[in-house]
Amino acid sequence: MNQRILLVEDVTALLRVSRCTIDRWVREAREGRGDFVMPFSTPGRRMLWDAHVVEQWLANRNAVASPSKPPPVKSEKQKAKEFNERQEQAAKALERHSRNRKTR
């Protein structure tokens, strides 16, 4: 069996994330707060991963992330209502702001 080994540069390219993200995921996994694949190299050394394990983690993550049904779509009436509420809140904030400026 031929085991492929991935360097951190390979993992960033495969997952399309930055090196900082990989470092954060590894740190969170070491602290027990994440589920990212741990490198099999020792801390302080160059991080190395088994390609099969990383690809399996990615497949599991994509399977969990894909929703079974699309999110509900807001009606035009609901969108208009929310827009009007935001406009009213903004007008009240502007009114308070202008009152505060006059009292200074």
N, C-alpha and C positions, 0 to 999 in steps of 0.2 A: 504494500500500500504506500502510495506516494503522498507524503504530508507536505502541503504548501504552507509556508510561513509568511506572514504579512508583517511588514514594518509599519510604523505609525503613519508614514506617508501613504502607504497603500490603503490603510484603514480610512484615512480622511478622504481619499479619492473614492473609495467604494461606498462610503456612507454619505458623501457630499456634505461634510461638516468640517469645521476648522480644527486645528490642533488644540486650541483652547477648549473646545467642546469635548474632545476626546479626553483631555486631561481632567476636565471636570467630571465626566462620566466615570472614569476610572477611580477618581478620588471618592465620589459618592458610592460606588460599588464597594470600595474598601471599607467605607464607614457603615455599610449596610443600608444605605438609603437609595441605592439604584440597582438596576438589573443588567447593566452593561457587562459584556464579556471581559473577564480579567485577563491581562496579559500573563503568559506563562513565564516571563522573565522576572528576575528578582527586582524589587524596588531599588532605584538608583542606577539601574542598568538600562540599556536600550529596550524599549517595550516591543515585545513580539507576540503575535497572536496566531492561532491555528486558523487558517482560512475557512475551513469547513464550519468551525464553531461560530465565527463571526457571521458567515452567510446564513447559518441556521438562526442566530439571534435576530438578524435583519428580517428573515422570513416570518418569524414569530411576531416580531414587532409590527410588521405590515398587516398580518392577519388580525391582530388585536385592534389596530388603529382604524381599519376599514369599517365604517358603520354599516349596519344591516339595512337601514332605511335612511333616506336623505332627511336633513333637518326640516322642520316645518317652514313653509314660506309664508311671510306676512302678506296680508291682503293690502291693497292700495289704501283702503279705508284706515287700517291699523297704522300704516306708515304715515298717513296724513295726520292722524290723531297724535302720534308720537312727535312728529315735526312741530305741530302747533303747541304741544306741551313744552318742548324745548324752547320755542320762540317766546312763550310767556315767561318761562324761567329766566331767560336772557334779558327780557325787558324789565323784569323785577330787579334783577341784579344791577342793571344800568341805572335804574331809578334810585336804588339804594346808594350806588356809587356817587351819583350826582348830588344827592342829599348830603352825603358825608363831605363832599368837597365844599359845599356852600357853608357848612357849619364851621369850617376851619378858619 
